[in-house]
Amino acid sequence: MDQLESAYDVVVVGGGAAGLNAGLMLGRARRSVLVVDAGTPRNAPADAVHGLFAREGTRPAELLERGRHEVRTYGGEVVAGEVVTVERAGDGFAIGLADGRETRARRLLVTSGLVDELPDVPGLRERWGRDVVHCPYCHGWEVRDRAIGVVGSNPMAVHGALLWRQWSDDVVLFRHTAPDLTDDQAEQLAARGVRVVEEPIAEVVVENDRIVGVRLADGQVVAREILAVGTRMVARAGFLAGLGLVPEEHPTGMGEFVPADPMGRSSVPGVWLAGNVTELHAQVGAAAAGGAFAAAQLNMDLVADDTARAVELRRRQLLADA
């Protein structure tokens, strides 16, 4: 088990794209930085990262390993562990890990990501990341021209069905628990050739380790090869409760997030946010960019603090020498 220093300039909670890119930036800024990685990346079930310039098709595990190496190259520390408590300690923070390790930080950068909550349909979770997908920009090319079923579970169901229609002309919207369609929505789906099934889904039908369809509540089976779901995205932020920082319902109704201002600052002084914990829809590239930007803003905040301390020290020395 890696030993921790007693204190760091910055502790980054989360070792995904946002956290590692932040750690890289902070290390290059000559900050003492610790990245704590719980080892539960959102994209773990995926075979490859897509839509990321110059890294298209890279395995998620490989991308993260490269990132950890790069952070360490610049003096940053990356350790496995789960942060369970954060409390105010003087003008900084006391951080506690599940295994009992503790440390302190002048600033905290939260990049802990989110959890995808799937619709309550038997068989859906087991196929997650394989033939159950959620993002057309992440998976659309790989499932193009196949029989796609969109599982409706929220007000964005029609939006999702119309979006997936870009990748296949065989798309069925299972309304399931989504709201009733408006006349305009029904017209739009009909115009795009998207069939709508009103009967709720009872279960996913799998044969020979692949989805072959869904069984409806009335027993009918509708053949499908791929199921697209709109997950409820919930920020991983329970450890921030001691600071009074709790997730809020996202304006889109798609889940819970921890708000941050455009610079990445939270409502708690000294706590910054980046990646999916505050930007629910951010893909790998956007999360990494968010981590880099927040790190730069956070470093400038520390520069201002260092400067204020230096000015105060200089004044005391001048007074002492007078």
N, C-alpha and C positions, 0 to 999 in steps of 0.2 A: 504494500500500500504506500503510495507516494506521500511523503511528509510535506506539510505546508509551511511556508514562511509565516511569521507572526502577523505580518501586514503587507499589503500591496497598495499600489496606487489605485488599481482597478481590479475588481473581481467580475468576470463575465460569467453569468449563469446560463449555460447552454452551449453545447459544442457542435451545433449545426453550421450551415453556411453563414448565417449572420454572426454568430459568436466567433467562429474561427477567423472570418475576415476582419472583425473588430480586433481580435487578439493580434492578428498580423499587423494591422495599422498601428496599434498601441505599442507593440514591440519595436516597430520601426521608429516610433516616436520616442524610444528610449524610456518608456514607462515600465514599471514593474507590473506585470499583468498575469493573472491566473484565470484560466478558462476551465470551468467545471462542467464536465460532460456526463450527463446521466445515461447516455448510451441507448436512448430510445428515439432515434430520428423518425420523423413523420414518414419519410419516403423509404423506410427500410424494406417494405415488401416489393418495391419497384426494381425492375431489372436494370434500368439505366436512367440517367438524367437526360432530359430533352429540353431543347430551346435555350441552351446555354452556349453562347459563342465560344468556339475553340475547345469545348469540352462535351460536345454532343455525343451521346451514347456512352459516356463514362459511367461505370458502376458507382452507385452512391457510396458504398464503403470505400472504394478507391479514392474518390474525391475527398472524403473526410480524412482519410489517412494522409493524403498529400497536404491537406490544410493543417493538420496537427504538426506535421514535420516542418512546415513553413513557419508556423508560430514559434516553434522551439528554436528554429534557426536564428531568430532575432531575440532570443533570451526569454521569451514568454514560456509560461508553464501551462501544460494541459494535463489535467488529472481526471480519472474516472471517479464519479461520485454524484450523489444527489443532494442538492441544497434543500434543507427542510425548514430552516428558520433564518430570518434576517431581521435584525433589530438595530435601532439607532444606538450608536456608541460614541459619545462626544460629538465631534463634527464629522464622523464617519459612520461605518456600519460594522456590526459583528455578524459573521456568517457562520451558521452551523450546518454540518453535513450529517446525513443519516447514520454514518458509521462512527460518529463522535468527534471527527476532526473539526477544528474551528480555526478561523482566521479573521482578520479585519481588513477593511478597505476604505480608502478615502471616497471612492465613488463606486457605484454598482451599475453594471450594464446587464439588463435582462434580455436574453435572447432564447428563452426556454421553449418557444414554439407553441404548438397547439395539439389537441387531440381531436381526431375525426370521429364523431358519433354517427354511426350508420343507421338508416331506417331499421325498425324492428321487423325484419323479414327473415325467417329461418333459412339458413344456407348462404346468406349474403356475406357475412363477416368472413366465413371460411375462404371465400374466393377473392377477397379484397387484395388489390394490387396485381391480380392475375387477369381474370376476365370480368371482374367488377372494378370499374374505374370511375374517376370523378372529374378529371380535368381534360377537356379535349386538346388543349395546347400541350399537355404532357403525354397523352396517349392516343390522340386522334389519328395521327399518321399510321400508327401500328395497327389500329383496328378499322382502317378505312375500308369502305365497300362491304362491310360485314353487316349482319342483322343485329341492330342495336336496339335495346330497350331502355328507355329512360324511366327510372322509378321516381314518381312524384311524391315528394314529402314536405314541400314548402312552397311559398309563393313564387319561387324562381323556377318552377318546373317547366313552364312553357318556354321561358328564356332558354333553359338548358336543352329542351327538345329542338328548338329552332337552331341553336348553335351546333348541336351534334349533326344536324342535317347537312352541314357543310362538308362532313367527312363521309357521309353515306346517304344513299337515296332510299334506304330501308330502315326507317326509324319509327318505332312505336312508343307513344307516351302512355305509360300506365299511370293514371292519375292517382291511384292508391289513396294517400291521405292528403294530397295537395288540395287547395281550394278549388271550388267549381270554376269552370272556364267562363270567361266573359264572352259575349258574342264576337268581339273583335279578335280575341285569342283563338276561338274556334275557327274563325274565318282564316286567320293567318296559318294555322296548322293545316287546314284543308288545302289551302293554296300551295303549300310546300309539300303536300303529299304525306304528311305525318298522321298516321292512324292514332286515334285516341281510344284507350280501353278504360272503361269506367269501373269495372269490377275490381275490388281490392286483390292484391297478391297474397296468396297463402304461403308459398314457398318457392325457392329456387330449385329447378330440376337439373341434376348433374348426372351425366353418364360418362364413364371412361375418363374421369378426371377433367371434364370440361362442361361448361354450361350448355344445355341444349334448349332451355326454355324456362318459363315460369308457370307455375300452377296457380290458377285464380281461385278465389273463394268458392266459386260454383263448380270447381273440379276441372274446368277447361284448361288445357295446356296451350300456351302461345309460344311457338318456337322462337328462340333468340339465341344468339351466340355471345353477345356482349351486353352487360348491364351497366348503365351509367347512373350514378347516384349523386344527389346533392347532399353532402354531409352537413351535419351541424358542427361547426368548428368552435372549439372551446379552448381558450388560452390556458396554458399550464402556468398558473400563477398563485397557487395556494400558499406557497412559502412567503409571499409578500403581505400576508394578512397582518403580521405584527407591525407593519408600517402603515396600516390602514389603507393599503392599495389593493383593491379587489376588481376583478373583471366586471365589465358592464355589457349590457346587450348591445350588439352592433346595430347601427342605423338600418342596415339592410335586412335585419332579422335573420341573418345566416349563422349567428352564434354569439360568442362572448369574447371580448378583447379588452386589453388594458390601454386606454387612450394615451397618446403622446402628442406633444406639439410638433410642428414641422422640423424642429431641430432634434427630435428624439427624446426630449425631456418629459418625464412623467409629472404628475401633480405633486410628487414628493421630492423636495430638493435633494440633489445628489443621486437620484435614481433615473437612469436612462433606459430606453427601450428600442429594440430593433427586431426586424423579422416578423414571423407569423404571430408572435404574442401580441403585436399591436397592428400588424397588417395581415389580416386573415387570408387574403387572396395572393400574397406574394409568392412567386415561384422562386427557385433556387437563386437565379441571377438577381432578382429584385431583393431577396432577403440578404444576399451577400453585399449588395450595394448599400442597403439600409444599414448593415453593420458597419461598413466602412465610413459612411457619412456620420453616424452617431458617434463613432470612435473619434473622428476628427473634431466634432463639436465638443465632445467630452474632454478631449485633450486641451482644447482651447480654454475650457472652463478651469482645468487644473493649472494651466499657464497663468491665468488671471489670479488664481489663488496663490500660486507660488510667488508671483510678483508682489501681491499685497503683503505676504509674509516677509519677503525680502525688504520691502520698503519700511515696514514696521521695525525690523531688526536694524536696519541702517539708521533709522531715526534714534533708536535707543543707544546705538553705539556713538552717534554724534553727540547725544546728550551726555553720555558717560565721559566722553573725551573733552567736553567743554569745560 
